[in-house]
Amino acid sequence: MRIPEKPPDDEEIHQLLGQSDIKSIEELRPFIDIVNSKYLHWDELPMRFKDIELNPKLLWGYARLFREFNNRPIRMDGLTLRYVQTPLIEKALHDLDMRVGGKFDFESQMPSVALKRKYLVNSLMEEAIASSQLEGAATTRVVAKQMLREKRKPRTLSEQMILNNYITMMYIKDNTETNQPLTLEFILNIHKKITNNTLENKEYEGTFRTDNEVKVYSRDEGQLLYEPPDHNSINELLNQVCNFANTGPTEFYLHPIVKAIVLHYMIGYIHPFNDGNGRTARALFYWYLISQKYNWLEYVAVSTAIKNAPSKYTRAYIYSETDHNDITYFVNFNLKQLDIALRSFEKYIEKTKSENKKIIETIKNNPDLNLRQADVITTLTKNERLITVNEMQERYKITYQTARTDLLGLAKLGYLHKHTRGKQFIFFLDKDKCIEQ
């Protein structure tokens, strides 16, 4: 990835603005509007205006001046984040709230608690896999989901990363309380869960770094992208982050989604751990919104959308860090990916409606089946693969005995063939068994 160019020195820009006149402002006004409406970084100006004769530094100076007037500073001792709530951000936040608070009604469409659990578990698996792959986990989505569904022990470091992420997401879902305060202990706990048996030194799990050897490099070319703050400031900075999460600015309102994104950014900025900073940051983003009753996020795999734009993700961090910690760039990026993830899930809902109709119809025509069994038959008919008791248990979050009873019942009724693999039963669809739908 090409390293973005840093903006010009502030002193140079101030001198240039002092020498300009009203005429130059009027000439640049249309371009200033473009820069600020799209919230472009200095690095983007040459390409955006390559065919136009103008002074890019003067344009940048006026654009920055406008941003300063509309800036909402998030102050921490020794560190100030700058945030400009642009019309595009306001619209994006409004659209998200309207979509998830209005027509977004997924749970009511589930014919049973078991099926709701199945879709929830699937989403958490997708999030765990994508978040790990962002940090270099080299395992395919299919293999990873099979491991999680069958409760198979991880065979590689990548699989261990994914399992840890999944366990952490389930922990957050099951244990987060409304308006739960953020503490250093909680941050350390999340890091310990998410890095279990994946770091070069076991002692790094759930502990802050104790030196300044940790730096951020580009994965492809090994270029230095970022040097985090001194390790001696970690506790102080994170205490301020906790205070921000628990109280927030008093001079203006900050939307919960923006606060979650700021929390995500700050963990990346402070880089408090030897490794696992990205996974921890995304887990805390998820945790904060769940604590603020944004429970729809449980079903939306945001990291999947981020994983599909890794360079833009890195660039959003760099844009913010190089422009006086102006987190507007990072907020813009995350809102776009959140929108993409939600659109993907809305399509998934439409698909789910169709599948649920098939399940209900199957039960009407085959009254000896329960909802879980009908769903399993529908899934195996579509995918033609085996299923185990462990996978059945994990898929619907039911007890081992209930999962075993369901599958043995299907085998007794002739819908499945039962075989043994080692010490466990495996079940295959009997293709000759007619399921009336």
C-alpha positions in Angstrom: 0.0 0.0 0.0 1.3 3.5 -0.9 1.8 5.5 2.3 -0.4 8.6 2.2 1.4 12.0 2.0 1.2 14.0 5.2 -0.5 17.5 5.0 1.7 20.6 4.8 3.2 22.1 7.9 0.7 24.3 9.8 3.0 27.3 9.9 3.4 27.2 6.1 -0.3 27.1 5.7 -0.9 30.0 8.1 1.6 32.2 6.2 -0.1 31.3 2.9 -3.5 32.2 4.2 -2.2 35.5 5.6 -1.0 36.5 2.1 -4.2 35.6 0.3 -7.2 37.9 -0.5 -11.0 37.8 -0.8 -10.7 37.1 -4.6 -8.7 33.9 -4.0 -11.3 32.7 -1.5 -14.1 33.2 -4.0 -12.2 31.5 -6.8 -11.6 28.5 -4.6 -15.0 28.3 -2.9 -16.5 25.6 -5.2 -13.4 23.4 -4.6 -13.4 24.0 -0.9 -17.0 22.8 -0.8 -16.0 19.6 -2.6 -13.1 19.0 -0.2 -15.2 19.4 2.9 -18.4 17.7 1.7 -16.5 14.6 0.8 -14.0 15.3 3.6 -10.9 14.7 1.5 -7.5 14.3 3.0 -4.5 16.3 1.6 -3.3 13.1 0.0 -6.4 12.9 -2.1 -6.3 16.5 -3.6 -3.8 15.9 -6.4 -5.8 13.2 -8.0 -9.2 14.9 -7.4 -8.1 18.2 -9.0 -5.4 17.0 -11.4 -7.0 18.7 -14.4 -7.6 22.0 -12.6 -5.2 24.9 -12.1 -5.2 25.9 -8.5 -2.9 26.2 -5.5 -3.5 22.9 -3.5 -1.9 24.3 -0.3 -4.1 27.4 -0.4 -7.1 25.1 -1.1 -6.1 22.9 1.8 -5.6 25.9 4.1 -9.2 27.3 3.5 -10.7 23.8 3.8 -8.9 23.3 7.2 -10.0 26.7 8.3 -13.7 25.7 7.7 -13.1 22.5 9.6 -11.7 24.3 12.6 -14.8 26.5 12.8 -17.0 23.3 12.8 -14.7 21.2 15.0 -16.0 19.3 18.0 -12.9 18.6 20.1 -12.8 15.5 22.2 -10.3 16.4 24.8 -8.1 14.1 26.8 -5.1 15.3 28.9 -2.3 15.7 26.4 -4.4 14.5 23.5 -7.2 16.1 21.5 -9.2 14.4 18.9 -10.9 16.5 16.3 -14.3 15.6 14.9 -16.5 17.4 12.3 -20.1 16.1 12.0 -20.6 16.7 8.3 -24.1 16.6 6.7 -23.1 13.2 5.2 -22.3 11.8 8.6 -25.6 13.2 10.1 -27.5 11.5 7.2 -25.7 8.2 7.7 -26.4 8.1 11.4 -30.0 9.1 10.9 -30.4 6.4 8.2 -28.9 3.7 10.4 -31.1 4.6 13.3 -34.2 4.6 11.1 -33.4 1.3 9.5 -32.6 -0.6 12.7 -35.4 1.1 14.7 -38.1 1.0 12.1 -38.4 -1.6 9.4 -35.5 -3.7 10.7 -37.5 -6.4 12.5 -35.6 -9.6 12.2 -36.3 -11.4 15.4 -40.1 -11.3 15.0 -39.7 -13.2 11.8 -38.2 -16.2 13.5 -40.7 -19.0 14.0 -38.7 -20.3 17.0 -36.1 -19.3 19.5 -33.9 -22.1 18.2 -33.9 -20.6 14.6 -33.2 -17.1 16.0 -30.2 -18.6 17.8 -29.0 -20.3 14.7 -28.9 -17.0 12.7 -27.3 -15.2 15.6 -24.5 -17.8 16.0 -23.9 -17.7 12.2 -23.4 -13.9 12.3 -21.0 -14.1 15.3 -19.0 -16.8 13.4 -18.8 -14.5 10.4 -17.6 -11.6 12.6 -15.0 -13.7 14.4 -13.6 -15.1 11.1 -13.4 -11.7 9.3 -11.9 -9.9 12.3 -9.2 -12.6 12.5 -8.5 -12.6 8.8 -8.0 -8.9 9.0 -5.0 -9.7 11.3 -3.6 -12.3 9.0 -5.5 -15.5 9.9 -4.9 -17.7 6.9 -7.9 -20.0 7.0 -10.8 -20.2 4.7 -14.3 -19.2 5.8 -15.7 -22.6 5.0 -13.0 -24.5 7.1 -13.3 -22.0 9.9 -17.1 -22.3 10.2 -16.9 -26.1 10.1 -14.4 -26.0 13.0 -16.7 -23.7 15.0 -19.8 -25.7 14.3 -18.3 -29.1 15.1 -16.5 -27.7 18.2 -13.3 -29.2 16.7 -10.0 -28.2 18.4 -8.0 -25.7 16.5 -5.2 -27.2 14.4 -3.4 -24.0 13.5 -2.6 -20.6 15.0 -5.1 -19.1 12.5 -7.9 -21.4 13.7 -7.0 -20.5 17.3 -7.4 -16.8 16.5 -10.8 -17.4 15.0 -12.0 -19.6 17.9 -10.8 -16.9 20.4 -12.7 -14.2 18.5 -15.8 -16.3 18.5 -15.6 -17.1 22.2 -15.0 -13.4 23.0 -18.0 -12.3 20.9 -20.2 -14.9 22.6 -18.9 -13.7 26.0 -19.7 -10.1 25.1 -23.2 -11.0 23.9 -24.0 -13.0 27.0 -22.5 -10.8 29.6 -22.8 -7.2 28.5 -25.1 -5.0 30.7 -26.9 -1.9 29.6 -24.7 1.2 30.2 -21.9 -1.1 31.5 -18.9 1.1 32.4 -15.6 0.5 30.6 -12.6 -0.3 32.8 -9.0 -1.2 32.3 -9.8 -4.6 33.8 -12.4 -5.2 31.2 -10.1 -4.2 28.4 -7.4 -6.5 29.7 -10.0 -9.3 30.1 -11.2 -8.9 26.5 -7.6 -8.9 25.2 -6.7 -12.1 27.2 -9.7 -13.9 25.8 -9.0 -12.8 22.2 -5.3 -13.7 22.3 -5.4 -16.9 24.2 -2.5 -19.2 22.9 -1.9 -17.0 19.9 1.0 -14.7 21.0 4.7 -15.5 20.9 4.9 -15.0 24.6 2.1 -16.3 26.9 2.8 -13.4 29.3 1.6 -10.9 26.7 -2.0 -12.1 27.0 -4.1 -9.6 28.9 -1.2 -7.3 29.7 -0.1 -3.9 28.4 3.2 -3.6 26.5 6.2 -2.5 28.6 8.4 -1.1 25.9 8.3 0.9 22.6 9.3 -1.9 20.3 5.8 -2.3 18.9 5.3 -0.4 15.6 2.8 -0.7 12.8 4.2 -1.8 9.4 2.4 -2.4 6.1 1.8 -6.1 5.6 2.9 -6.2 1.9 6.0 -4.0 1.8 7.0 -3.8 5.5 6.9 0.0 5.5 6.7 1.8 8.8 3.2 3.3 9.0 2.8 4.3 12.6 4.7 4.6 16.0 2.3 4.4 19.0 2.6 6.6 22.1 5.2 5.8 24.7 4.4 2.7 26.8 4.6 4.8 30.0 1.5 6.7 28.9 -0.7 3.7 28.2 -2.5 3.5 31.6 -3.2 7.3 31.7 -4.5 7.3 28.1 -6.7 4.3 28.5 -8.1 5.7 31.8 -9.1 8.8 29.7 -10.6 6.5 27.1 -12.7 4.8 29.8 -13.8 8.2 31.1 -14.8 9.2 27.6 -16.7 6.0 27.1 -18.5 6.3 30.4 -19.4 10.0 30.3 -18.5 11.6 27.0 -18.2 15.3 26.1 -20.5 17.7 28.0 -20.4 20.6 25.5 -22.0 18.7 22.6 -23.9 15.4 21.9 -21.9 12.5 20.4 -24.0 9.8 18.8 -23.4 6.3 20.3 -22.2 4.9 17.0 -19.6 7.7 16.7 -18.5 7.0 20.3 -18.0 3.4 19.5 -15.9 4.3 16.4 -13.9 6.7 18.5 -13.3 3.9 21.0 -12.2 1.6 18.1 -9.8 4.4 16.9 -8.3 5.1 20.3 -7.3 1.4 20.9 -5.6 1.4 17.6 -4.0 4.8 18.3 -2.7 3.9 21.8 -1.8 0.3 20.6 -1.6 -0.8 24.3 -0.7 -4.4 23.6 2.2 -6.3 22.0 -0.3 -7.9 19.6 -4.0 -8.3 19.2 -4.8 -4.5 19.2 -7.0 -4.7 16.1 -9.1 -7.6 17.3 -9.5 -6.0 20.7 -10.5 -2.6 19.2 -13.2 -4.2 17.0 -14.5 -6.3 19.9 -14.8 -3.2 22.1 -16.6 -1.4 19.3 -19.1 -4.3 19.3 -19.3 -4.3 23.1 -20.0 -0.6 23.4 -22.9 -0.6 21.0 -24.4 -3.7 22.7 -24.1 -1.9 26.0 -26.0 1.0 24.4 -28.9 -1.3 23.3 -27.9 -1.5 19.7 -28.6 -5.3 19.9 -29.2 -5.5 16.1 -25.4 -5.4 15.8 -25.3 -9.0 17.1 -26.6 -10.0 13.7 -24.4 -7.8 11.5 -20.8 -8.9 10.7 -19.2 -5.4 10.4 -15.6 -6.9 10.1 -16.7 -8.7 7.0 -17.2 -5.4 5.2 -14.0 -4.0 6.7 -12.1 -7.0 5.5 -13.2 -6.3 1.9 -11.5 -2.9 2.1 -8.3 -3.5 4.1 -6.3 -0.7 2.4 -9.0 1.9 3.0 -9.2 0.7 6.6 -5.5 1.3 7.1 -5.7 4.6 5.2 -8.5 5.9 7.4 -6.3 5.4 10.4 -3.4 7.1 8.7 -5.5 10.0 7.4 -6.8 10.7 11.0 -3.4 10.3 12.6 -1.5 12.5 10.2 -4.1 15.3 10.2 -4.0 16.2 14.0 -6.0 13.2 15.0 -9.0 14.3 13.0 -11.1 11.2 13.4 -13.7 12.3 10.9 -11.9 10.3 8.2 -12.1 7.2 10.4 -15.8 7.8 11.3 -16.6 8.2 7.6 -15.0 4.9 6.7 -16.6 3.0 9.5 -20.1 4.4 8.8 -19.7 3.3 5.1 -18.7 -0.2 6.1 -21.5 -0.4 8.7 -23.9 0.6 5.9 -22.5 -2.1 3.6 -22.7 -4.8 6.4 -26.3 -3.8 7.2 -27.3 -3.8 3.5 -25.8 -7.3 3.3 -27.8 -8.4 6.3 -31.0 -6.9 4.9 -30.6 -9.2 1.9 -30.0 -12.0 4.2 -33.3 -11.3 6.0 -35.2 -11.6 2.7 -33.5 -14.9 2.0 -34.4 -16.0 5.6 -38.0 -15.2 5.0 -38.1 -17.6 2.1 -36.2 -20.3 4.0 -38.6 -20.0 7.0 -41.6 -20.5 4.7 -40.0 -23.7 3.5 -39.4 -24.9 7.1 -43.0 -24.2 8.1 -44.3 -25.9 5.0 -42.1 -28.9 5.7 -43.5 -29.2 9.2 -47.1 -28.9 7.9 -46.5 -31.8 5.5 -44.3 -33.8 7.9 -45.8 -33.2 11.4 -43.4 -35.7 13.0 -40.6 -33.0 12.8 -39.9 -30.1 15.1 -38.6 -26.8 13.9 -34.9 -27.6 14.4 -35.3 -30.9 12.6 -37.1 -29.3 9.7 -34.4 -26.7 9.4 -31.6 -29.3 9.4 -33.3 -31.3 6.7 -33.8 -28.1 4.6 -30.1 -27.1 5.1 -28.8 -30.6 4.3 -31.0 -30.8 1.2 -29.5 -27.6 0.0 -25.9 -28.2 0.9 -25.6 -32.1 0.8 -23.2 -32.5 3.6 -22.9 -34.3 6.9 -23.8 -33.0 10.4 -22.6 -34.0 13.9 -24.2 -33.8 17.3 -21.7 -31.1 18.3 -22.6 -29.0 15.3 -26.3 -29.4 16.0 -25.6 -28.3 19.6 -23.6 -25.2 18.5 -25.9 -24.3 15.7 -29.0 -23.9 17.9 -27.2 -23.4 21.3 -29.0 -26.3 22.8 -27.8 -29.1 25.2 -25.8 -32.0 23.8 -28.6 -34.4 24.8 -31.3 -32.3 22.9 -29.0 -32.2 19.8 -28.4 -35.9 20.0 -32.1 -36.7 20.4 -33.0 -34.5 17.4 -30.6 -36.2 15.1 -31.2 -39.7 16.3 -34.9 -39.0 15.9 -34.4 -38.0 12.3 -32.3 -41.1 11.7 -35.1 -43.3 13.3 -37.7 -41.6 11.0 -35.5 -42.4 8.0 -34.5 -38.8 7.1 -30.9 -39.3 8.0 -28.3 -42.1 7.8 -26.2 -42.6 11.0 -22.6 -43.6 10.8 -19.7 -43.4 13.3 -16.4 -41.5 12.8 -14.1 -42.3 15.6 -16.0 -41.9 18.8 -18.8 -39.7 17.4 -21.9 -40.1 15.3 -22.1 -38.4 11.9 -25.4 -38.1 10.0 -26.0 -37.8 6.2 -29.3 -37.0 4.5 -31.1 -40.0 3.0 -31.7 -38.7 -0.5 -34.3 -41.4 -1.2 -36.5 -40.2 1.7 -39.1 -37.9 0.2 -39.7 -34.7 2.1 -42.9 -33.1 1.0 -42.8 -29.3 0.7 
